[in-house]
Amino acid sequence: MSGKTDFHDLSLLIKSGNPIITIETHEESRALNLLGEIAAHLNRPLFCWDHVDGMRRVDLAYDLAEMENSQEPLDALAQINEAHRTCLFALCDFHPHFEDAPKVVRLLKEIALKHNEKGQTLIFISHSIEMPQEIKRYSASFQLALPSEEQLEKLIRSEATQWSRKNDGQKVKTDNETLKKLVRNLKGMTHADATTLIRNVIADGAITEAELPAINKAKFELLDMDGVLSFEYETSKFTEVGGLKNLKQWLKHREAIFLNRDIPLDPPKGLMLVGVQGGGKSLAAKSVAGMWGLPLLRLDFGALYNKFHGETEKNLRESLKMAELMAPCVLWFDEIEKGISSSENDGGTSQRVLATLLTWMAEKQQQVFVVATANDISRLPPELMRKGRLDEIFFVDLPDFDSRCEIFSIHLNQRQQKSEKFRLAALSQASEGFTGSEIEQAVVSALYRAYAEALPLSTDAILDALNQTRPLSVIMAEKIQALRDWAQERTVMAN
């Protein structure tokens, strides 16, 4: 599946007179097949070099003369330098020989300088290539195109047909909606990696929605994105979040527009969740991905920062690029104020991080929906807060009476306790001023006591647990009231 675009673009780079071309890819066979097609089209011999076989001709579907004693990089380059016929030379995994090898670098430079005379083209193929500074000006880079949605759907159908042939004509079971979601989740993968994931998912003869989170996790691992970015495997459904009615309605109105690029409306960019610690911002962020059926990535600003100049911004750029490869997805900036607060005591790093982030948010084309959560909005710069960067700022306030009833019901049911057997109204009344996480801990504490005393959990046991603790709204009453007063005129209430 080289594709017309790959053939056209790489052919153009070769015909334009670039003496050195680099192809960073894990799909070596695909790159060599593409070069074989181009060599035949240009009527040029194609030679391939690697550490095991040395230099050998591989075009025209059969091996011709090998260059003797060419396993060593210097010998191979020397023979290329002395060759008289214009050829293409694919050099696989050559990059380790760039380091501390002045003779290798000099020979490469000589081949490049003689390109107008001899026309030799070197194509370096490896998973990662860093060209020496002396050679960079003579080289051009090329990337194999990733499969389109149409190509991915054809690939799924092709693999399903092969599975059917091996299983006595049985059909792979799925539905159109799940098939579309699978195609969407495979975007950003190479042809080889997509094929592997497709074969895994149809191994049992069915493609179901329940398998999609595992597909996303496998995709994340194949892209080698671990570190600054983390994959949140368990994305909560909105049924597990009490309250937040306005936020849920807002997201419901925008789901189809974000997921369907054919709708003639600008897709939503993202939102910010501000509120009291433990009020449910993180759970709500996870629930956006769960509601829309998308992978959720969390950016760890603590892991982002590096003591070396420029490395922090590089880490951010690479993380944002990786998120685009996972698109469509939800990108969660957790406690964003810790990463881009307007500090002047870090040598300007936070300002450069902010500039990088704002540029990406303004220019991104991929389906990456941003959810930023913040506890202290006063530390955030105004450039991030203005409309256009994000679509809306929601304030996650302390849950009201009805929301507290719902939260108690959710946490009781999650722990195999039938919520209808409890006096939810009494529990809600007693927990005024409690956050969602504080309500959860009261239920957990009462369960510990019930287990220790070998008694069933009761409403009175939970009421007792509530009476024995003081919520954050009491401990930090002044600060939380100031935050609520600030949000009243500046944000949209999530509940």
C-alpha positions as CSV (number, residue, x, y, z in Angstrom):
1,M,0.0,0.0,0.0
2,S,2.6,2.6,-1.1
3,G,0.0,4.9,-2.5
4,K,0.1,7.4,-5.4
5,T,1.1,10.2,-3.1
6,D,4.2,8.4,-1.7
7,F,5.3,7.4,-5.3
8,H,4.8,11.0,-6.6
9,D,6.5,12.8,-3.7
10,L,9.5,10.5,-3.3
11,S,10.0,10.4,-7.1
12,L,10.0,14.2,-7.1
13,L,12.7,14.3,-4.4
14,I,14.9,12.0,-6.4
15,K,14.4,13.7,-9.7
16,S,14.9,17.1,-8.1
17,G,18.6,16.3,-7.6
18,N,18.7,15.6,-3.8
19,P,21.9,13.5,-3.3
20,I,20.8,12.2,0.1
21,I,17.3,11.3,1.3
22,T,16.3,10.0,4.7
23,I,13.2,7.9,5.5
24,E,12.4,7.5,9.2
25,T,10.1,4.5,9.4
26,H,9.5,1.1,11.1
27,E,8.2,-0.2,7.7
28,E,11.4,-1.0,6.0
29,S,9.9,-3.5,3.6
30,R,7.3,-1.0,2.5
31,A,9.9,1.7,1.9
32,L,12.0,-0.7,-0.2
33,N,9.0,-1.8,-2.2
34,L,8.2,1.8,-3.0
35,L,11.8,2.4,-4.0
36,G,11.6,-0.7,-6.3
37,E,8.6,0.8,-8.1
38,I,10.3,4.2,-8.5
39,A,13.6,2.6,-9.7
40,A,11.7,0.7,-12.4
41,H,9.8,3.9,-13.4
42,L,13.1,5.9,-13.6
43,N,15.0,3.0,-15.2
44,R,17.7,3.1,-12.6
45,P,19.3,0.2,-10.8
46,L,18.4,-0.2,-7.1
47,F,20.9,-1.5,-4.7
48,C,20.3,-2.2,-1.0
49,W,22.9,-2.3,1.8
50,D,22.7,-3.7,5.3
51,H,25.2,-5.0,7.9
52,V,24.5,-8.7,7.1
53,D,24.3,-8.9,3.3
54,G,26.4,-6.0,2.3
55,M,25.5,-4.3,-1.0
56,R,23.3,-6.2,-3.5
57,R,21.0,-5.3,-6.3
58,V,17.4,-5.9,-5.5
59,D,15.2,-4.3,-8.2
60,L,13.5,-6.2,-11.1
61,A,12.3,-8.8,-8.5
62,Y,15.6,-10.8,-8.6
63,D,19.1,-10.5,-7.2
64,L,21.9,-9.5,-9.5
65,A,25.6,-9.0,-8.9
66,E,26.7,-8.3,-5.3
67,M,29.4,-5.8,-4.5
68,E,32.2,-7.9,-2.9
69,N,33.5,-7.1,0.6
70,S,30.8,-4.4,1.1
71,Q,29.5,-5.3,4.6
72,E,31.7,-2.6,6.1
73,P,30.2,0.9,5.8
74,L,33.4,2.5,4.5
75,D,33.9,-0.2,1.8
76,A,30.2,0.2,0.7
77,L,30.5,4.0,0.5
78,A,33.9,3.8,-1.4
79,Q,32.3,1.5,-4.0
80,I,29.3,3.9,-4.4
81,N,31.7,6.8,-4.8
82,E,33.6,4.9,-7.6
83,A,30.5,3.7,-9.4
84,H,29.9,5.2,-12.9
85,R,26.3,4.3,-13.6
86,T,23.6,6.4,-12.0
87,C,21.9,4.3,-9.3
88,L,19.7,4.4,-6.3
89,F,21.3,3.1,-3.1
90,A,19.0,2.2,-0.1
91,L,21.1,2.0,3.1
92,C,19.3,0.3,6.0
93,D,20.2,1.0,9.6
94,F,23.3,2.9,8.6
95,H,22.8,5.6,11.2
96,P,25.1,4.2,14.0
97,H,28.1,4.8,11.7
98,F,27.6,8.6,11.6
99,E,28.9,9.0,15.2
100,D,32.7,9.6,15.6
101,A,33.4,8.5,12.0
102,P,35.1,11.3,10.1
103,K,35.9,9.1,7.1
104,V,32.3,8.0,6.8
105,V,31.1,11.6,6.9
106,R,33.8,12.7,4.4
107,L,32.9,10.0,1.9
108,L,29.2,10.9,2.2
109,K,30.1,14.5,1.5
110,E,32.2,13.5,-1.6
111,I,29.3,11.5,-3.0
112,A,26.9,14.4,-2.4
113,L,29.3,16.9,-4.0
114,K,29.7,14.7,-7.1
115,H,25.9,14.3,-7.5
116,N,25.7,16.7,-10.5
117,E,28.4,14.7,-12.2
118,K,27.4,11.1,-11.3
119,G,23.8,11.3,-10.1
120,Q,24.1,8.8,-7.3
121,T,21.2,9.0,-4.8
122,L,21.6,7.6,-1.3
123,I,18.4,6.8,0.6
124,F,18.9,6.1,4.4
125,I,16.1,4.0,5.9
126,S,15.8,3.5,9.7
127,H,13.4,4.0,12.6
128,S,15.5,7.1,13.6
129,I,18.1,9.1,11.7
130,E,20.1,12.1,12.8
131,M,22.3,13.3,10.0
132,P,25.8,14.8,10.8
133,Q,25.8,18.6,10.6
134,E,28.2,18.5,7.6
135,I,25.7,16.5,5.6
136,K,22.4,18.0,6.6
137,R,22.5,20.7,3.9
138,Y,22.8,18.0,1.2
139,S,19.9,15.9,2.5
140,A,16.1,15.9,2.3
141,S,13.7,14.0,4.5
142,F,10.7,11.9,3.4
143,Q,7.9,10.4,5.4
144,L,5.7,7.5,4.2
145,A,2.1,8.6,4.2
146,L,-0.2,7.0,6.9
147,P,-3.2,5.1,5.6
148,S,-6.3,7.2,5.0
149,E,-9.7,6.2,6.4
150,E,-10.7,4.7,3.1
151,Q,-7.5,2.6,3.0
152,L,-8.0,1.5,6.6
153,E,-11.6,0.4,5.9
154,K,-10.4,-1.6,2.9
155,L,-7.7,-3.2,5.0
156,I,-10.2,-4.2,7.7
157,R,-12.5,-5.8,5.0
158,S,-9.5,-7.5,3.4
159,E,-8.4,-9.0,6.8
160,A,-12.0,-10.0,7.5
161,T,-12.2,-11.8,4.2
162,Q,-9.0,-13.7,4.9
163,W,-10.3,-14.7,8.4
164,S,-13.5,-15.9,6.8
165,R,-11.5,-18.1,4.3
166,K,-9.6,-19.7,7.2
167,N,-12.8,-20.3,9.2
168,D,-15.0,-22.2,6.8
169,G,-16.7,-19.2,5.4
170,Q,-17.9,-17.7,8.7
171,K,-18.4,-13.9,8.5
172,V,-16.8,-11.5,10.9
173,K,-19.6,-9.9,12.9
174,T,-19.9,-6.2,13.5
175,D,-22.1,-3.2,12.7
176,N,-21.5,0.0,10.6
177,E,-21.2,2.3,13.6
178,T,-18.5,0.1,15.4
179,L,-16.7,-0.3,12.0
180,K,-16.5,3.5,11.7
181,K,-15.2,3.8,15.2
182,L,-12.5,1.2,14.6
183,V,-11.4,3.0,11.4
184,R,-11.3,6.3,13.3
185,N,-9.3,4.8,16.2
186,L,-6.8,3.3,13.7
187,K,-5.9,6.7,12.2
188,G,-2.3,7.7,12.7
189,M,-1.1,4.1,12.6
190,T,1.3,2.7,10.0
191,H,0.0,0.1,7.6
192,A,1.9,-2.7,9.4
193,D,0.8,-1.7,12.9
194,A,-2.8,-1.2,11.8
195,T,-2.8,-4.7,10.2
196,T,-1.5,-6.2,13.5
197,L,-4.3,-4.5,15.5
198,I,-7.0,-5.5,13.0
199,R,-5.9,-9.2,13.1
200,N,-6.0,-9.1,16.9
201,V,-9.5,-7.6,17.1
202,I,-11.1,-10.0,14.6
203,A,-9.3,-13.1,16.0
204,D,-12.6,-14.1,17.7
205,G,-14.7,-13.4,14.6
206,A,-16.3,-10.2,15.8
207,I,-15.6,-6.5,16.1
208,T,-17.4,-5.1,19.1
209,E,-17.4,-1.7,20.8
210,A,-16.1,-3.2,24.0
211,E,-12.8,-4.0,22.2
212,L,-12.1,-0.4,21.2
213,P,-10.5,0.8,24.5
214,A,-8.0,-2.1,24.2
215,I,-7.3,-1.1,20.6
216,N,-6.6,2.5,21.7
217,K,-4.2,1.3,24.5
218,A,-2.4,-1.0,22.0
219,K,-2.1,1.9,19.6
220,F,-0.7,4.1,22.3
221,E,2.0,1.5,23.2
222,L,2.9,1.0,19.5
223,L,3.4,4.7,19.1
224,D,5.8,4.6,22.1
225,M,4.2,7.6,23.7
226,D,4.7,6.7,27.3
227,G,6.4,9.1,29.6
228,V,5.2,12.7,29.6
229,L,1.9,11.5,28.1
230,S,-0.1,8.8,29.8
231,F,-3.0,6.7,28.4
232,E,-6.0,6.7,30.7
233,Y,-7.5,3.3,30.1
234,E,-10.5,3.5,32.4
235,T,-12.6,6.5,31.1
236,S,-15.6,6.9,33.3
237,K,-19.0,7.1,31.8
238,F,-21.1,10.2,32.6
239,T,-23.5,8.0,34.5
240,E,-20.7,7.8,37.1
241,V,-20.6,11.6,37.6
242,G,-23.2,13.1,39.7
243,G,-24.7,16.5,38.7
244,L,-22.9,18.6,36.1
245,K,-26.2,18.8,34.0
246,N,-25.1,22.0,32.1
247,L,-21.8,20.5,31.1
248,K,-23.3,17.2,30.0
249,Q,-25.8,19.1,27.8
250,W,-23.1,21.3,26.3
251,L,-21.0,18.2,25.4
252,K,-24.0,16.4,24.0
253,H,-24.7,19.3,21.6
254,R,-21.1,19.2,20.2
255,E,-20.4,15.4,20.0
256,A,-21.6,14.9,16.5
257,I,-19.9,18.0,15.2
258,F,-16.6,17.0,16.7
259,L,-16.7,13.4,15.4
260,N,-18.1,14.2,12.0
261,R,-15.9,16.5,10.0
262,D,-18.5,16.6,7.1
263,I,-20.8,18.8,9.2
264,P,-20.3,22.5,7.9
265,L,-19.5,23.9,11.4
266,D,-16.3,24.6,13.2
267,P,-15.5,21.7,15.5
268,P,-15.3,22.4,19.2
269,K,-11.7,23.1,20.5
270,G,-12.0,22.3,24.1
271,L,-13.0,23.5,27.6
272,M,-11.6,24.4,31.0
273,L,-12.9,23.0,34.2
274,V,-12.3,25.2,37.3
275,G,-13.4,24.4,40.8
276,V,-12.8,23.1,44.3
277,Q,-10.3,20.3,44.8
278,G,-12.1,17.0,44.9
279,G,-15.2,18.5,43.3
280,G,-15.1,16.0,40.3
281,K,-13.1,17.9,37.7
282,S,-10.8,14.9,36.9
283,L,-13.7,12.5,36.8
284,A,-15.6,14.9,34.4
285,A,-12.5,15.1,32.2
286,K,-12.3,11.3,32.0
287,S,-16.0,11.2,31.3
288,V,-15.8,13.4,28.2
289,A,-13.7,10.6,26.5
290,G,-16.1,8.0,27.8
291,M,-19.1,9.8,26.6
292,W,-17.7,10.4,23.1
293,G,-16.0,6.9,22.9
294,L,-12.5,8.4,22.4
295,P,-9.1,7.6,23.8
296,L,-8.0,9.9,26.7
297,L,-4.4,11.1,27.0
298,R,-3.2,13.0,30.1
299,L,-0.3,15.4,29.9
300,D,1.8,15.4,33.0
301,F,3.3,18.9,33.4
302,G,5.5,17.7,36.2
303,A,7.2,15.2,33.9
304,L,7.3,17.8,31.1
305,Y,9.9,20.1,32.7
306,N,13.6,19.5,32.1
307,K,16.5,21.3,33.6
308,F,18.3,21.7,30.2
309,H,17.5,24.7,28.1
310,G,14.9,24.0,25.3
311,E,14.2,20.4,26.4
312,T,10.9,21.3,28.1
313,E,9.5,22.9,25.0
314,K,10.7,20.0,22.9
315,N,9.0,17.6,25.3
316,L,5.7,19.6,24.9
317,R,6.0,19.7,21.1
318,E,6.6,15.9,20.9
319,S,3.7,15.3,23.2
320,L,1.3,17.4,21.2
321,K,2.5,15.7,18.0
322,M,1.9,12.3,19.5
323,A,-1.6,13.4,20.6
324,E,-2.3,14.3,17.0
325,L,-1.3,10.8,15.9
326,M,-3.9,9.4,18.3
327,A,-6.6,11.7,16.9
328,P,-9.5,11.7,17.3
329,C,-8.9,11.8,21.0
330,V,-9.3,13.9,24.2
331,L,-6.2,15.5,25.6
332,W,-6.4,16.3,29.3
333,F,-4.2,19.0,30.8
334,D,-4.4,18.1,34.5
335,E,-3.8,21.0,36.9
336,I,-2.6,23.1,34.0
337,E,-1.6,26.1,36.3
338,K,1.3,24.0,37.5
339,G,2.8,24.0,34.0
340,I,2.1,27.5,32.6
341,S,1.6,29.8,35.6
342,S,2.9,33.3,34.9
343,S,6.2,32.8,36.9
344,E,9.3,34.9,36.2
345,N,11.6,32.7,38.3
346,D,12.2,29.8,35.9
347,G,14.4,31.5,33.2
348,G,11.4,32.1,30.9
349,T,10.6,28.4,30.5
350,S,6.9,28.7,31.5
351,Q,6.5,31.6,29.0
352,R,8.1,29.5,26.2
353,V,5.8,26.6,27.2
354,L,2.8,28.9,27.1
355,A,3.8,30.3,23.7
356,T,4.2,26.7,22.3
357,L,0.9,25.6,23.7
358,L,-1.0,28.7,22.4
359,T,0.4,28.4,18.9
360,W,-0.6,24.7,18.8
361,M,-4.1,25.4,20.1
362,A,-4.6,28.1,17.4
363,E,-3.2,26.1,14.5
364,K,-4.1,22.5,15.2
365,Q,-6.1,20.7,12.5
366,Q,-6.4,17.3,14.0
367,Q,-9.4,16.1,16.0
368,V,-7.9,16.7,19.5
369,F,-10.4,18.0,22.0
370,V,-8.6,19.7,24.9
371,V,-9.9,19.5,28.5
372,A,-7.9,21.6,31.0
373,T,-8.5,21.3,34.7
374,A,-7.4,23.9,37.2
375,N,-7.7,24.5,41.0
376,D,-6.1,28.0,41.1
377,I,-7.2,30.0,38.1
378,S,-5.5,33.1,39.4
379,R,-2.2,31.6,38.4
380,L,-3.2,31.2,34.8
381,P,-2.2,33.8,32.2
382,P,-5.0,35.8,30.5
383,E,-3.9,34.7,27.0
384,L,-5.1,31.2,27.7
385,M,-8.4,32.2,29.2
386,R,-9.7,34.3,26.3
387,K,-12.4,32.8,23.9
388,G,-10.9,31.3,20.8
389,R,-8.3,29.2,22.6
390,L,-10.9,27.2,24.4
391,D,-14.7,27.3,23.8
392,E,-15.9,27.6,27.4
393,I,-14.9,27.8,31.0
394,F,-17.0,25.7,33.4
395,F,-17.1,26.1,37.2
396,V,-17.5,22.8,39.0
397,D,-19.1,24.0,42.2
398,L,-19.8,22.0,45.4
399,P,-22.7,19.6,44.6
400,D,-26.2,20.7,45.4
401,F,-28.9,18.6,47.2
402,D,-30.0,16.6,44.2
403,S,-26.4,16.0,43.0
404,R,-25.3,14.8,46.4
405,C,-28.2,12.3,46.3
406,E,-27.0,11.1,42.9
407,I,-23.4,10.9,44.1
408,F,-24.3,8.8,47.1
409,S,-26.3,6.5,44.9
410,I,-23.4,6.0,42.4
411,H,-20.9,5.2,45.1
412,L,-23.2,2.8,47.0
413,N,-24.1,0.9,43.8
414,Q,-20.4,0.7,42.7
415,R,-19.7,-1.1,46.0
416,Q,-22.6,-3.7,45.6
417,Q,-24.8,-1.8,48.0
418,K,-28.4,-1.2,46.8
419,S,-28.8,2.6,47.0
420,E,-32.7,2.3,47.3
421,K,-32.2,0.8,50.8
422,F,-30.6,3.9,52.1
423,R,-32.1,7.3,53.1
424,L,-30.5,9.3,50.4
425,A,-32.3,12.5,51.3
426,A,-30.9,12.3,54.9
427,L,-27.4,11.6,53.7
428,S,-27.6,14.5,51.2
429,Q,-28.9,16.9,53.9
430,A,-26.0,15.9,56.3
431,S,-23.3,16.3,53.6
432,E,-24.0,19.9,52.6
433,G,-20.7,21.5,51.7
434,F,-19.0,18.1,50.9
435,T,-17.3,17.5,47.6
436,G,-17.9,14.4,45.6
437,S,-14.6,12.8,46.7
438,E,-15.4,13.6,50.3
439,I,-18.8,11.9,50.0
440,E,-17.1,8.8,48.5
441,Q,-14.6,8.7,51.4
442,A,-17.5,8.8,53.9
443,V,-19.1,5.8,52.2
444,V,-15.7,4.0,52.2
445,S,-15.1,4.8,55.9
446,A,-18.5,3.5,56.8
447,L,-17.9,0.3,54.9
448,Y,-14.6,-0.3,56.7
449,R,-16.4,0.1,60.1
450,A,-19.2,-2.2,59.0
451,Y,-16.8,-4.9,57.9
452,A,-14.8,-4.6,61.1
453,E,-17.9,-5.0,63.2
454,A,-19.4,-7.7,61.0
455,L,-22.5,-5.5,60.4
456,P,-24.4,-4.5,57.2
457,L,-23.8,-1.0,56.0
458,S,-26.5,1.4,57.1
459,T,-27.6,5.0,56.6
460,D,-26.7,5.7,60.3
461,A,-23.1,4.4,59.8
462,I,-22.6,6.8,56.8
463,L,-24.2,9.7,58.8
464,D,-21.7,8.9,61.6
465,A,-18.8,9.0,59.2
466,L,-20.0,12.3,57.8
467,N,-20.2,13.8,61.3
468,Q,-16.7,12.7,62.2
469,T,-15.0,14.7,59.4
470,R,-14.8,18.4,58.3
471,P,-15.1,19.1,54.6
472,L,-12.7,21.3,52.7
473,S,-15.4,24.0,52.4
474,V,-15.2,24.4,56.2
475,I,-11.4,24.1,56.6
476,M,-10.7,26.6,53.8
477,A,-14.0,28.4,53.9
478,E,-12.6,31.9,53.0
479,K,-10.6,30.7,50.0
480,I,-13.3,28.6,48.6
481,Q,-15.9,31.3,49.0
482,A,-13.6,33.7,47.2
483,L,-13.3,31.2,44.3
484,R,-17.0,30.8,44.1
485,D,-17.5,34.6,44.1
486,W,-15.0,35.0,41.3
487,A,-16.6,32.2,39.2
488,Q,-20.1,33.6,39.5
489,E,-19.6,36.4,37.0
490,R,-16.8,34.9,34.8
491,T,-17.7,31.2,34.1
492,V,-20.6,28.9,33.2
493,M,-21.9,26.8,36.0
494,A,-21.3,23.1,35.2
495,N,-24.3,22.1,37.3
